[in-house]
């Protein structure tokens, strides 16, 4: 009986873990893409990352982080990253395109898909 309950709990935990899997992979990919663009990636401290738009395996993730610039000063920044899990690809978007809110959500996803080659 105890073994049956333990197996049921493990199955439930694995189900819960897979529900947010693609969102976690998108935000994780966005962090890796940001690190690749930094002058000093080892100094990066990531405050938050949020999936703001999504269409299937393509999404736009905002990332708030702090990292040293070329002169050693710590700067806080926000970046928008277009991520595609099918293509294992991610690109940093210009902040004006993402943060300004001027483009409708569908327009931003269209820009994102072009950036990653879909």
Buried (B, 14 or more C-beta within 10 A) or exposed (E): EEEEEEEEEEEEEEEEEEEEEBBBBBBEBBBEBBBEEBEEEEEBEBEEBEBEBBBEBBBBBBBBBEBBEEEEEEEEBEBBBBBBBEEEBBBBBEEEBBEEEEBEEEEBBBBBBEBBEB
